[in-house]
Every structure is written in C-alpha cells, then in structure tokens.
C-alpha cells in the first residue's frame, strides 16, 4: 500500500472547532509552524522505520517528505497535536485525558516501529528505498532462518 502524506488539512480536521479558533486567535497565520511540525513528525516516524529496517538488513528509506506508513498516520497527527499545543500555549486547555492517551499510544507505536513490532509497510517503503544498498547486512539472506541447524 502506498505511503500517505501528513497534511495541514489532515491536522486541522483533527482539531475541534474551538481549538482551531483559539489557534487563529493566537496566530493569524499558523501555516508555517504547522508545516514545520508535520515535517518534524514525519521525519521522526521515518527515522523509526529506518531503525527497524536496519535491524532486518534492509536499505534505508530516503526522500520521503511528509509521507509515512499508512498505519502511522493517526499516531503522527496525535504527536503533531501535542507539538502544536506546545508551540501555541492557548491550545493547552484542549489537552484532556483522551489526548494524553493518544500521545502515549503514538509513542508506544514509534518504539514498536524501531523494534520491528509494528507494521512499517515495506511494500510502500520500496518507493523510497535507497538504491545505495547501504544496509548493515554484510552478506547472506535478509532474514535468518532458525528452523534448521548447520
């Protein structure tokens, strides 16, 4: 499945109308900060994907922009909302228990990506895979088969 892009419209759709109004009251033109936050979140997700790919002997994904594995999209937006409320203090009042739980789930998912315990969608990642073959694998197969002994 192709990777999906984190967009400012996607983030806005996840904000309550009161929250978006508070954001505009604090910053009439928040687009550049939103773009910066989404870029930061996407790169963090890709970094975790690459950590997992290295452990499996796969080449790193590069030049992904704001594209992330489909399963990480909602977690990316949860992390972006947290960063947005840190950048704009007037949004802190909207951080309830549900947001706290969403951020905790997102952080757990990010850790799982790096440990290969979450789906990083290798099929979609193939579009961004580095062709330099710069994985840590020195030889042999990409996965080890422990079903037999030599």
C-alpha positions in Angstrom: 0.0 0.0 0.0 1.4 3.4 -0.8 2.5 5.6 2.0 0.3 8.6 2.9 1.2 12.2 3.4 0.7 14.2 6.7 -1.0 17.4 5.6 -2.0 20.6 7.3 -5.7 19.9 6.3 -5.5 16.5 7.9 -4.2 18.0 11.1 -6.9 20.7 11.0 -9.6 18.0 10.6 -8.4 16.6 13.9 -8.7 19.8 15.8 -12.0 20.8 17.4 -13.6 24.0 16.0 -13.0 25.8 19.3 -9.4 24.7 19.3 -8.9 25.9 15.7 -10.4 29.3 16.6 -8.0 29.6 19.6 -5.1 28.8 17.3 -6.1 31.5 14.9 -6.6 34.0 17.7 -3.1 33.3 18.9 -1.5 33.2 15.5 -3.5 34.5 12.5 -1.2 32.7 10.1 -0.1 29.4 11.7 0.6 27.6 8.4 4.4 27.8 8.5 4.5 26.4 12.1 2.1 23.6 11.2 4.2 22.7 8.2 7.3 22.7 10.3 5.7 20.4 12.9 4.3 18.0 10.3 7.8 17.8 8.7 9.3 17.1 12.1 6.8 14.3 13.0 7.1 12.7 9.5 10.9 12.6 9.8 10.7 11.1 13.3 8.4 8.4 12.0 10.8 7.6 9.1 13.7 7.6 11.5 12.0 4.9 13.5 11.1 2.9 10.3 14.7 3.1 9.2 15.8 1.8 12.6 13.6 -1.2 12.2 14.7 -1.7 8.6 18.4 -1.7 9.6 17.7 -4.5 12.1 16.3 -6.5 9.2 19.1 -5.8 6.9 17.0 -3.6 4.5 18.1 -0.4 2.9 17.0 2.9 4.5 14.1 4.9 3.0 15.1 8.4 1.9 13.4 11.5 0.4 10.1 10.6 1.9 9.0 14.2 2.5 5.9 14.0 4.8 5.0 10.5 3.6 4.6 7.9 6.3 3.4 4.3 6.5 -0.5 4.3 6.5 -0.6 2.7 9.9 1.3 5.5 11.5 -0.8 8.4 10.1 -3.1 8.7 13.1 -0.2 8.5 15.5 1.6 11.2 13.5 -1.3 13.5 13.9 -1.5 12.8 17.6 2.1 13.8 18.0 1.6 16.8 15.8 -1.3 18.0 18.0 0.9 17.7 21.1 3.7 19.7 19.4 1.2 22.3 18.2 -0.1 22.8 21.8 3.5 23.2 23.0 4.1 25.9 20.2 0.8 27.7 21.0 0.1 27.8 24.7 -3.6 28.7 24.2 -4.2 25.2 22.9 -3.1 23.5 26.2 -6.6 23.7 27.6 -7.7 21.2 24.9 -5.3 18.5 26.1 -7.6 16.2 28.0 -7.1 12.6 29.1 -8.1 11.4 25.6 -5.2 13.4 24.1 -2.8 12.1 26.7 -3.8 8.5 25.9 -3.4 9.2 22.1 0.1 10.5 22.6 1.1 7.6 24.8 -0.2 5.2 22.1 1.7 7.1 19.5 4.9 7.0 21.5 4.5 3.2 22.0 3.8 2.8 18.3 7.0 4.7 17.5 9.0 2.5 19.8 7.4 -0.6 18.2 8.4 0.7 14.7 12.0 0.9 15.8 11.8 -2.6 17.3 10.0 -4.2 14.3 6.9 -4.8 16.4 4.7 -2.6 14.2 4.0 -2.7 10.5 6.2 -0.2 8.6 4.6 -1.3 5.3 7.7 -2.5 3.4 5.8 -2.7 0.2 5.0 1.1 0.3 8.5 1.8 1.5 10.0 0.3 -1.6 9.2 3.6 -3.4 11.5 5.4 -1.1 14.2 2.7 -0.6 17.7 3.9 -1.0 19.4 2.4 -4.0 22.8 2.7 -2.5 22.4 -0.7 -0.7 23.6 0.9 2.5 22.1 -1.5 4.9 24.1 -3.1 7.7 23.8 -6.6 6.1 27.2 -7.9 5.1 26.1 -11.0 3.3 23.7 -13.8 3.5 19.9 -13.6 3.4 17.9 -10.6 4.7 16.3 -12.8 7.3 17.7 -15.6 9.3 16.1 -19.0 9.3 16.5 -20.7 12.6 14.3 -23.7 11.6 17.4 -25.8 10.9 20.9 -26.1 12.2 24.0 -26.5 10.0 
